[in-house]
Amino acid sequence: MKKQPLFANPTLPFHHITKITKPPVKITFKEYVMLDGTKKVLVERVGDGSIIRRFDKTPFPRKQTDVICPHFLELKWGTGCPYDCSWCYLKGTLRFLPYGTNPHIKDLDKIKRHTQVFLEYVKESEILNSGELADSLMLEGNKKSFIKFIVPLFEGQNKHRLLLLTKSDRIQNLLRIDSHRQIIASFSLNALPVASEWEKKAPPVENRINAAKKLYKEGYEVRIRIDPMVLIENWEKFYTDLIDLIFDSFIPERITLGSLRGL
Ligand code: SF4
């Protein structure tokens, strides 16, 4: 296992970051086996990994019947979500935190420092997922907008991209931002009866589609996630209706499907 540490001084402005050791923000690299069997040295974490870390817990598939769960980089800027979906894995994952699934943002200085070091030093183009432990838009509409804070950091370079994953329709701040080449907006949707039964606190699916459509029209890359698909009566009709609703509004760059699974 080969490790290549880099060091940066977070007290200096972004464009002046130099390879010195105090105070250090170390980028730890690790060799990963890709799905095609080749090997690549990629970032494992920045600093202590509390803000940026690769999700690499799932094993490499050995048999054709093994589950393929690709590794990805998490931008762990906050935790929680206000929507309280019945199946949400955050209920289990965050159960030992004092604030549980209530929206909670980490230290902004640390998020900025680690993100800037990553954007400056990591040469291999990456996508950072900001919606694994929190809804990416959970703070929009409040004074503390994560979007206003994070998007300009990514727009200051052209190598790495930020993935927003959300069930929210609070896109006002995204619509106000002119430059968004480095941003991917992914909306989590479900068949209408499924959403109204088990995603009761989230905005109606039609509102989410409308929000996605507005971003699409503004030139954002928009993706869709339908997860978990639930085997309700007449599921074929309801999921076909959902697909029609989506494609009547815009054309998503990608659709990710997921099945109902245990915590
Ligand atoms: S929107 Fe996503 S993160 Fe929020 S409660 Fe529902 S499943 Fe969990």
py3Dmol code that shows the C-alpha trace and the ligand (Angstrom):
import py3Dmol

protein = """\
ATOM      1  CA  MET A   1       0.000   0.000   0.000  1.00  0.00           C
ATOM      2  CA  LYS A   2       1.587   3.220  -1.170  1.00  0.00           C
ATOM      3  CA  LYS A   3       0.984   6.497   0.634  1.00  0.00           C
ATOM      4  CA  GLN A   4       1.927   9.920  -0.638  1.00  0.00           C
ATOM      5  CA  PRO A   5       1.384  12.614   1.972  1.00  0.00           C
ATOM      6  CA  LEU A   6       1.186  16.248   0.952  1.00  0.00           C
ATOM      7  CA  PHE A   7       1.201  19.155   3.307  1.00  0.00           C
ATOM      8  CA  ALA A   8      -0.295  22.598   3.117  1.00  0.00           C
ATOM      9  CA  ASN A   9      -0.500  25.669   5.290  1.00  0.00           C
ATOM     10  CA  PRO A  10      -4.193  26.511   5.812  1.00  0.00           C
ATOM     11  CA  THR A  11      -3.423  29.955   7.269  1.00  0.00           C
ATOM     12  CA  LEU A  12      -2.303  31.207   3.868  1.00  0.00           C
ATOM     13  CA  PRO A  13      -4.711  32.419   1.146  1.00  0.00           C
ATOM     14  CA  PHE A  14      -5.818  29.757  -1.324  1.00  0.00           C
ATOM     15  CA  HIS A  15      -3.513  30.825  -4.141  1.00  0.00           C
ATOM     16  CA  HIS A  16      -0.525  30.967  -1.811  1.00  0.00           C
ATOM     17  CA  ILE A  17      -0.736  27.434  -0.415  1.00  0.00           C
ATOM     18  CA  THR A  18       2.748  25.955  -0.334  1.00  0.00           C
ATOM     19  CA  LYS A  19       4.153  22.583   0.584  1.00  0.00           C
ATOM     20  CA  ILE A  20       5.207  23.282   4.137  1.00  0.00           C
ATOM     21  CA  THR A  21       4.369  21.319   7.206  1.00  0.00           C
ATOM     22  CA  LYS A  22       3.018  23.712   9.857  1.00  0.00           C
ATOM     23  CA  PRO A  23       0.149  23.643  10.561  1.00  0.00           C
ATOM     24  CA  PRO A  24      -0.267  20.579   8.351  1.00  0.00           C
ATOM     25  CA  VAL A  25      -3.312  19.393   6.487  1.00  0.00           C
ATOM     26  CA  LYS A  26      -2.107  16.102   5.202  1.00  0.00           C
ATOM     27  CA  ILE A  27      -3.646  14.473   2.159  1.00  0.00           C
ATOM     28  CA  THR A  28      -3.413  10.722   2.484  1.00  0.00           C
ATOM     29  CA  PHE A  29      -3.403   8.649  -0.686  1.00  0.00           C
ATOM     30  CA  LYS A  30      -4.039   4.944  -1.028  1.00  0.00           C
ATOM     31  CA  GLU A  31      -3.899   2.393  -3.806  1.00  0.00           C
ATOM     32  CA  TYR A  32      -7.361   1.214  -4.888  1.00  0.00           C
ATOM     33  CA  VAL A  33      -8.364  -1.614  -7.212  1.00  0.00           C
ATOM     34  CA  MET A  34     -10.759  -0.369  -9.902  1.00  0.00           C
ATOM     35  CA  LEU A  35     -13.710  -2.432 -11.130  1.00  0.00           C
ATOM     36  CA  ASP A  36     -11.765  -3.348 -14.297  1.00  0.00           C
ATOM     37  CA  GLY A  37      -8.942  -4.748 -12.145  1.00  0.00           C
ATOM     38  CA  THR A  38      -6.485  -1.891 -12.708  1.00  0.00           C
ATOM     39  CA  LYS A  39      -4.979  -0.086  -9.740  1.00  0.00           C
ATOM     40  CA  LYS A  40      -5.000   3.625  -9.014  1.00  0.00           C
ATOM     41  CA  VAL A  41      -3.532   5.778  -6.267  1.00  0.00           C
ATOM     42  CA  LEU A  42      -6.340   8.035  -5.063  1.00  0.00           C
ATOM     43  CA  VAL A  43      -7.126  10.259  -2.112  1.00  0.00           C
ATOM     44  CA  GLU A  44      -8.178   8.333   0.965  1.00  0.00           C
ATOM     45  CA  ARG A  45      -8.733  11.363   3.213  1.00  0.00           C
ATOM     46  CA  VAL A  46      -7.778  14.957   3.918  1.00  0.00           C
ATOM     47  CA  GLY A  47      -6.395  15.566   7.404  1.00  0.00           C
ATOM     48  CA  ASP A  48      -8.311  13.562   9.989  1.00  0.00           C
ATOM     49  CA  GLY A  49     -10.910  12.600   7.388  1.00  0.00           C
ATOM     50  CA  SER A  50     -13.743  14.272   9.276  1.00  0.00           C
ATOM     51  CA  ILE A  51     -14.518  16.542   6.289  1.00  0.00           C
ATOM     52  CA  ILE A  52     -13.225  14.718   3.205  1.00  0.00           C
ATOM     53  CA  ARG A  53     -12.815  10.948   3.121  1.00  0.00           C
ATOM     54  CA  ARG A  54     -13.336   8.205   0.574  1.00  0.00           C
ATOM     55  CA  PHE A  55     -16.207   5.864   1.347  1.00  0.00           C
ATOM     56  CA  ASP A  56     -14.306   2.634   0.795  1.00  0.00           C
ATOM     57  CA  LYS A  57     -15.856   0.269   3.312  1.00  0.00           C
ATOM     58  CA  THR A  58     -17.570  -1.938   0.773  1.00  0.00           C
ATOM     59  CA  PRO A  59     -15.533  -4.908  -0.509  1.00  0.00           C
ATOM     60  CA  PHE A  60     -14.324  -5.360  -4.066  1.00  0.00           C
ATOM     61  CA  PRO A  61     -16.730  -7.721  -5.900  1.00  0.00           C
ATOM     62  CA  ARG A  62     -15.168 -11.169  -6.456  1.00  0.00           C
ATOM     63  CA  LYS A  63     -18.071 -13.115  -7.959  1.00  0.00           C
ATOM     64  CA  GLN A  64     -20.582 -12.124 -10.614  1.00  0.00           C
ATOM     65  CA  THR A  65     -23.349 -12.268  -7.991  1.00  0.00           C
ATOM     66  CA  ASP A  66     -21.525  -9.935  -5.555  1.00  0.00           C
ATOM     67  CA  VAL A  67     -22.972  -6.480  -4.988  1.00  0.00           C
ATOM     68  CA  ILE A  68     -21.002  -3.720  -6.723  1.00  0.00           C
ATOM     69  CA  CYS A  69     -20.847  -0.719  -4.417  1.00  0.00           C
ATOM     70  CA  PRO A  70     -18.363   1.766  -5.870  1.00  0.00           C
ATOM     71  CA  HIS A  71     -16.178   3.872  -3.615  1.00  0.00           C
ATOM     72  CA  PHE A  72     -16.629   7.639  -3.675  1.00  0.00           C
ATOM     73  CA  LEU A  73     -15.420  10.761  -1.920  1.00  0.00           C
ATOM     74  CA  GLU A  74     -17.636  12.246   0.745  1.00  0.00           C
ATOM     75  CA  LEU A  75     -17.668  15.929   1.626  1.00  0.00           C
ATOM     76  CA  LYS A  76     -18.907  15.596   5.189  1.00  0.00           C
ATOM     77  CA  TRP A  77     -19.818  19.218   5.834  1.00  0.00           C
ATOM     78  CA  GLY A  78     -22.778  18.468   8.066  1.00  0.00           C
ATOM     79  CA  THR A  79     -25.155  15.789   9.242  1.00  0.00           C
ATOM     80  CA  GLY A  80     -28.877  15.314   9.401  1.00  0.00           C
ATOM     81  CA  CYS A  81     -31.970  16.069   7.426  1.00  0.00           C
ATOM     82  CA  PRO A  82     -35.356  17.628   8.251  1.00  0.00           C
ATOM     83  CA  TYR A  83     -37.407  15.255   6.091  1.00  0.00           C
ATOM     84  CA  ASP A  84     -37.545  12.141   8.294  1.00  0.00           C
ATOM     85  CA  CYS A  85     -38.292   9.586   5.557  1.00  0.00           C
ATOM     86  CA  SER A  86     -39.395   6.232   6.987  1.00  0.00           C
ATOM     87  CA  TRP A  87     -36.479   4.264   5.560  1.00  0.00           C
ATOM     88  CA  CYS A  88     -33.728   6.828   6.066  1.00  0.00           C
ATOM     89  CA  TYR A  89     -30.436   5.165   7.016  1.00  0.00           C
ATOM     90  CA  LEU A  90     -29.401   8.351   8.846  1.00  0.00           C
ATOM     91  CA  LYS A  91     -31.692   7.258  11.690  1.00  0.00           C
ATOM     92  CA  GLY A  92     -29.289   4.400  12.323  1.00  0.00           C
ATOM     93  CA  THR A  93     -26.018   6.005  11.212  1.00  0.00           C
ATOM     94  CA  LEU A  94     -26.461   9.154  13.315  1.00  0.00           C
ATOM     95  CA  ARG A  95     -28.195   7.612  16.308  1.00  0.00           C
ATOM     96  CA  PHE A  96     -25.277   8.162  18.693  1.00  0.00           C
ATOM     97  CA  LEU A  97     -24.787  11.851  17.853  1.00  0.00           C
ATOM     98  CA  PRO A  98     -26.202  14.262  20.471  1.00  0.00           C
ATOM     99  CA  TYR A  99     -28.197  16.084  17.779  1.00  0.00           C
ATOM    100  CA  GLY A 100     -29.246  12.840  16.020  1.00  0.00           C
ATOM    101  CA  THR A 101     -30.766  13.554  12.618  1.00  0.00           C
ATOM    102  CA  ASN A 102     -31.376  17.260  13.311  1.00  0.00           C
ATOM    103  CA  PRO A 103     -29.507  19.390  10.758  1.00  0.00           C
ATOM    104  CA  HIS A 104     -26.037  20.149  12.052  1.00  0.00           C
ATOM    105  CA  ILE A 105     -23.168  21.903  10.268  1.00  0.00           C
ATOM    106  CA  LYS A 106     -19.505  21.347  11.126  1.00  0.00           C
ATOM    107  CA  ASP A 107     -16.837  24.015  11.687  1.00  0.00           C
ATOM    108  CA  LEU A 108     -16.935  26.239   8.574  1.00  0.00           C
ATOM    109  CA  ASP A 109     -13.244  27.188   8.819  1.00  0.00           C
ATOM    110  CA  LYS A 110     -12.256  23.552   8.813  1.00  0.00           C
ATOM    111  CA  ILE A 111     -14.576  22.718   5.900  1.00  0.00           C
ATOM    112  CA  LYS A 112     -13.074  25.593   3.917  1.00  0.00           C
ATOM    113  CA  ARG A 113      -9.481  24.723   4.763  1.00  0.00           C
ATOM    114  CA  HIS A 114      -9.796  21.035   3.900  1.00  0.00           C
ATOM    115  CA  THR A 115     -11.787  21.726   0.736  1.00  0.00           C
ATOM    116  CA  GLN A 116      -9.310  24.316  -0.496  1.00  0.00           C
ATOM    117  CA  VAL A 117      -6.355  22.022   0.108  1.00  0.00           C
ATOM    118  CA  PHE A 118      -8.130  19.230  -1.761  1.00  0.00           C
ATOM    119  CA  LEU A 119      -9.054  21.449  -4.714  1.00  0.00           C
ATOM    120  CA  GLU A 120      -5.548  22.853  -4.930  1.00  0.00           C
ATOM    121  CA  TYR A 121      -3.462  19.723  -4.538  1.00  0.00           C
ATOM    122  CA  VAL A 122      -5.374  16.736  -5.854  1.00  0.00           C
ATOM    123  CA  LYS A 123      -4.481  16.277  -9.512  1.00  0.00           C
ATOM    124  CA  GLU A 124      -6.883  13.430 -10.378  1.00  0.00           C
ATOM    125  CA  SER A 125     -10.324  14.829 -11.213  1.00  0.00           C
ATOM    126  CA  GLU A 126     -12.884  13.792  -8.588  1.00  0.00           C
ATOM    127  CA  ILE A 127     -16.538  14.276  -7.612  1.00  0.00           C
ATOM    128  CA  LEU A 128     -17.193  15.088  -3.953  1.00  0.00           C
ATOM    129  CA  ASN A 129     -20.567  13.929  -2.683  1.00  0.00           C
ATOM    130  CA  SER A 130     -22.094  16.361  -0.183  1.00  0.00           C
ATOM    131  CA  GLY A 131     -25.326  14.424   0.308  1.00  0.00           C
ATOM    132  CA  GLU A 132     -24.346  11.179   1.970  1.00  0.00           C
ATOM    133  CA  LEU A 133     -24.800  12.184   5.617  1.00  0.00           C
ATOM    134  CA  ALA A 134     -27.003  15.241   5.076  1.00  0.00           C
ATOM    135  CA  ASP A 135     -29.450  16.620   2.559  1.00  0.00           C
ATOM    136  CA  SER A 136     -27.260  19.004   0.547  1.00  0.00           C
ATOM    137  CA  LEU A 137     -29.911  21.760   0.550  1.00  0.00           C
ATOM    138  CA  MET A 138     -31.105  21.335   4.140  1.00  0.00           C
ATOM    139  CA  LEU A 139     -29.852  24.806   5.174  1.00  0.00           C
ATOM    140  CA  GLU A 140     -31.135  26.758   2.177  1.00  0.00           C
ATOM    141  CA  GLY A 141     -33.814  29.246   3.078  1.00  0.00           C
ATOM    142  CA  ASN A 142     -32.015  29.905   6.383  1.00  0.00           C
ATOM    143  CA  LYS A 143     -29.345  32.510   7.146  1.00  0.00           C
ATOM    144  CA  LYS A 144     -26.562  29.907   6.984  1.00  0.00           C
ATOM    145  CA  SER A 145     -26.612  28.854   3.344  1.00  0.00           C
ATOM    146  CA  PHE A 146     -24.235  26.000   2.568  1.00  0.00           C
ATOM    147  CA  ILE A 147     -24.636  26.690  -1.155  1.00  0.00           C
ATOM    148  CA  LYS A 148     -23.425  30.282  -0.939  1.00  0.00           C
ATOM    149  CA  PHE A 149     -20.424  29.061   1.031  1.00  0.00           C
ATOM    150  CA  ILE A 150     -19.385  25.995  -0.951  1.00  0.00           C
ATOM    151  CA  VAL A 151     -20.184  26.721  -4.613  1.00  0.00           C
ATOM    152  CA  PRO A 152     -17.703  29.616  -4.992  1.00  0.00           C
ATOM    153  CA  LEU A 153     -14.927  27.360  -3.661  1.00  0.00           C
ATOM    154  CA  PHE A 154     -15.568  24.811  -6.409  1.00  0.00           C
ATOM    155  CA  GLU A 155     -16.063  27.462  -9.068  1.00  0.00           C
ATOM    156  CA  GLY A 156     -12.569  28.777  -8.352  1.00  0.00           C
ATOM    157  CA  GLN A 157     -11.073  25.788 -10.180  1.00  0.00           C
ATOM    158  CA  ASN A 158     -12.109  23.509 -13.045  1.00  0.00           C
ATOM    159  CA  LYS A 159     -10.918  20.039 -12.051  1.00  0.00           C
ATOM    160  CA  HIS A 160     -13.172  18.764  -9.276  1.00  0.00           C
ATOM    161  CA  ARG A 161     -16.952  18.730  -9.080  1.00  0.00           C
ATOM    162  CA  LEU A 162     -19.434  18.954  -6.247  1.00  0.00           C
ATOM    163  CA  LEU A 163     -22.424  16.615  -6.146  1.00  0.00           C
ATOM    164  CA  LEU A 164     -25.522  17.934  -4.381  1.00  0.00           C
ATOM    165  CA  LEU A 165     -28.031  15.272  -3.408  1.00  0.00           C
ATOM    166  CA  THR A 166     -31.416  16.415  -2.164  1.00  0.00           C
ATOM    167  CA  LYS A 167     -35.132  15.938  -1.717  1.00  0.00           C
ATOM    168  CA  SER A 168     -35.509  19.672  -1.222  1.00  0.00           C
ATOM    169  CA  ASP A 169     -36.972  22.238  -3.575  1.00  0.00           C
ATOM    170  CA  ARG A 170     -35.052  25.143  -1.989  1.00  0.00           C
ATOM    171  CA  ILE A 171     -33.043  26.104  -5.039  1.00  0.00           C
ATOM    172  CA  GLN A 172     -33.208  29.903  -4.737  1.00  0.00           C
ATOM    173  CA  ASN A 173     -29.525  30.271  -3.945  1.00  0.00           C
ATOM    174  CA  LEU A 174     -28.527  27.947  -6.784  1.00  0.00           C
ATOM    175  CA  LEU A 175     -30.571  30.038  -9.206  1.00  0.00           C
ATOM    176  CA  ARG A 176     -28.797  33.193  -8.044  1.00  0.00           C
ATOM    177  CA  ILE A 177     -25.323  31.809  -8.770  1.00  0.00           C
ATOM    178  CA  ASP A 178     -23.993  32.616 -12.244  1.00  0.00           C
ATOM    179  CA  SER A 179     -21.119  30.173 -12.476  1.00  0.00           C
ATOM    180  CA  HIS A 180     -21.996  26.532 -11.781  1.00  0.00           C
ATOM    181  CA  ARG A 181     -19.854  24.486 -14.162  1.00  0.00           C
ATOM    182  CA  GLN A 182     -18.503  22.378 -11.316  1.00  0.00           C
ATOM    183  CA  ILE A 183     -21.871  21.591  -9.724  1.00  0.00           C
ATOM    184  CA  ILE A 184     -24.079  18.518 -10.233  1.00  0.00           C
ATOM    185  CA  ALA A 185     -27.594  18.644  -8.774  1.00  0.00           C
ATOM    186  CA  SER A 186     -29.128  15.251  -8.080  1.00  0.00           C
ATOM    187  CA  PHE A 187     -32.768  15.060  -6.987  1.00  0.00           C
ATOM    188  CA  SER A 188     -34.137  12.106  -5.084  1.00  0.00           C
ATOM    189  CA  LEU A 189     -37.631  11.230  -6.317  1.00  0.00           C
ATOM    190  CA  ASN A 190     -40.127   8.437  -5.887  1.00  0.00           C
ATOM    191  CA  ALA A 191     -43.459   7.252  -7.218  1.00  0.00           C
ATOM    192  CA  LEU A 192     -46.179   9.609  -5.961  1.00  0.00           C
ATOM    193  CA  PRO A 193     -48.010   7.153  -3.651  1.00  0.00           C
ATOM    194  CA  VAL A 194     -44.692   5.971  -2.205  1.00  0.00           C
ATOM    195  CA  ALA A 195     -43.552   9.518  -1.468  1.00  0.00           C
ATOM    196  CA  SER A 196     -46.853  10.541   0.086  1.00  0.00           C
ATOM    197  CA  GLU A 197     -46.829   7.484   2.372  1.00  0.00           C
ATOM    198  CA  TRP A 198     -43.173   7.313   3.436  1.00  0.00           C
ATOM    199  CA  GLU A 199     -41.619  10.709   2.595  1.00  0.00           C
ATOM    200  CA  LYS A 200     -44.285  12.741   4.368  1.00  0.00           C
ATOM    201  CA  LYS A 201     -42.117  15.674   5.462  1.00  0.00           C
ATOM    202  CA  ALA A 202     -40.286  16.109   2.148  1.00  0.00           C
ATOM    203  CA  PRO A 203     -41.608  18.517  -0.505  1.00  0.00           C
ATOM    204  CA  PRO A 204     -44.109  16.897  -2.917  1.00  0.00           C
ATOM    205  CA  VAL A 205     -42.457  15.047  -5.796  1.00  0.00           C
ATOM    206  CA  GLU A 206     -43.947  17.496  -8.307  1.00  0.00           C
ATOM    207  CA  ASN A 207     -42.198  20.388  -6.508  1.00  0.00           C
ATOM    208  CA  ARG A 208     -38.877  18.539  -6.609  1.00  0.00           C
ATOM    209  CA  ILE A 209     -39.283  17.888 -10.336  1.00  0.00           C
ATOM    210  CA  ASN A 210     -40.144  21.527 -10.876  1.00  0.00           C
ATOM    211  CA  ALA A 211     -37.020  22.582  -8.966  1.00  0.00           C
ATOM    212  CA  ALA A 212     -34.912  20.168 -11.037  1.00  0.00           C
ATOM    213  CA  LYS A 213     -36.436  21.566 -14.230  1.00  0.00           C
ATOM    214  CA  LYS A 214     -35.542  25.135 -13.237  1.00  0.00           C
ATOM    215  CA  LEU A 215     -31.929  24.175 -12.601  1.00  0.00           C
ATOM    216  CA  TYR A 216     -31.823  22.240 -15.883  1.00  0.00           C
ATOM    217  CA  LYS A 217     -33.029  25.336 -17.721  1.00  0.00           C
ATOM    218  CA  GLU A 218     -30.259  27.319 -16.029  1.00  0.00           C
ATOM    219  CA  GLY A 219     -27.702  24.918 -17.471  1.00  0.00           C
ATOM    220  CA  TYR A 220     -26.986  22.773 -14.430  1.00  0.00           C
ATOM    221  CA  GLU A 221     -26.158  19.115 -14.870  1.00  0.00           C
ATOM    222  CA  VAL A 222     -29.204  17.479 -13.272  1.00  0.00           C
ATOM    223  CA  ARG A 223     -29.404  13.855 -12.207  1.00  0.00           C
ATOM    224  CA  ILE A 224     -32.219  11.813 -10.709  1.00  0.00           C
ATOM    225  CA  ARG A 225     -32.171   9.163  -8.053  1.00  0.00           C
ATOM    226  CA  ILE A 226     -35.150   6.848  -7.560  1.00  0.00           C
ATOM    227  CA  ASP A 227     -34.270   5.099  -4.359  1.00  0.00           C
ATOM    228  CA  PRO A 228     -35.720   3.041  -2.838  1.00  0.00           C
ATOM    229  CA  MET A 229     -38.145   1.700  -5.402  1.00  0.00           C
ATOM    230  CA  VAL A 230     -40.961   0.056  -3.450  1.00  0.00           C
ATOM    231  CA  LEU A 231     -43.062  -2.855  -4.640  1.00  0.00           C
ATOM    232  CA  ILE A 232     -46.494  -1.324  -4.052  1.00  0.00           C
ATOM    233  CA  GLU A 233     -49.578  -2.542  -5.857  1.00  0.00           C
ATOM    234  CA  ASN A 234     -49.498  -1.311  -9.485  1.00  0.00           C
ATOM    235  CA  TRP A 235     -45.873  -0.326  -9.054  1.00  0.00           C
ATOM    236  CA  GLU A 236     -45.240  -0.540 -12.814  1.00  0.00           C
ATOM    237  CA  LYS A 237     -47.863   2.113 -13.509  1.00  0.00           C
ATOM    238  CA  PHE A 238     -46.760   4.459 -10.727  1.00  0.00           C
ATOM    239  CA  TYR A 239     -43.072   4.288 -11.603  1.00  0.00           C
ATOM    240  CA  THR A 240     -43.877   4.706 -15.311  1.00  0.00           C
ATOM    241  CA  ASP A 241     -45.940   7.787 -14.386  1.00  0.00           C
ATOM    242  CA  LEU A 242     -42.937   9.137 -12.492  1.00  0.00           C
ATOM    243  CA  ILE A 243     -40.641   8.632 -15.478  1.00  0.00           C
ATOM    244  CA  ASP A 244     -43.204  10.412 -17.686  1.00  0.00           C
ATOM    245  CA  LEU A 245     -43.395  13.314 -15.230  1.00  0.00           C
ATOM    246  CA  ILE A 246     -39.610  13.646 -15.270  1.00  0.00           C
ATOM    247  CA  PHE A 247     -39.154  13.466 -19.054  1.00  0.00           C
ATOM    248  CA  ASP A 248     -42.092  15.823 -19.657  1.00  0.00           C
ATOM    249  CA  SER A 249     -40.074  18.402 -17.678  1.00  0.00           C
ATOM    250  CA  PHE A 250     -36.415  17.874 -18.589  1.00  0.00           C
ATOM    251  CA  ILE A 251     -33.871  15.246 -19.570  1.00  0.00           C
ATOM    252  CA  PRO A 252     -31.759  14.049 -16.666  1.00  0.00           C
ATOM    253  CA  GLU A 253     -28.087  13.372 -17.260  1.00  0.00           C
ATOM    254  CA  ARG A 254     -28.321  10.153 -15.287  1.00  0.00           C
ATOM    255  CA  ILE A 255     -30.917   8.120 -13.370  1.00  0.00           C
ATOM    256  CA  THR A 256     -29.780   6.001 -10.425  1.00  0.00           C
ATOM    257  CA  LEU A 257     -32.105   3.265  -9.163  1.00  0.00           C
ATOM    258  CA  GLY A 258     -32.090   1.694  -5.710  1.00  0.00           C
ATOM    259  CA  SER A 259     -34.054  -1.057  -4.016  1.00  0.00           C
ATOM    260  CA  LEU A 260     -35.514  -1.131  -0.519  1.00  0.00           C
ATOM    261  CA  ARG A 261     -32.840  -2.382   1.875  1.00  0.00           C
ATOM    262  CA  GLY A 262     -32.270  -2.726   5.615  1.00  0.00           C
ATOM    263  CA  LEU A 263     -30.357  -0.197   7.691  1.00  0.00           C
TER     264      LEU A 263
END
"""
ligand_1 = """\
8
SF4
S -34.475 13.122 2.378
Fe -32.859 11.580 2.337
S -31.536 12.128 4.057
Fe -33.486 13.190 4.359
S -34.719 11.865 5.687
Fe -35.244 11.400 3.554
S -33.898 9.682 2.991
Fe -33.031 10.644 4.848
"""
view = py3Dmol.view(width=600, height=400)
view.addModel(protein, "pdb")
view.setStyle({"model": 0}, {"cartoon": {"style": "trace"}})
view.addModel(ligand_1, "xyz")
view.setStyle({"model": 1}, {"stick": {}})
view.zoomTo()
view.show()
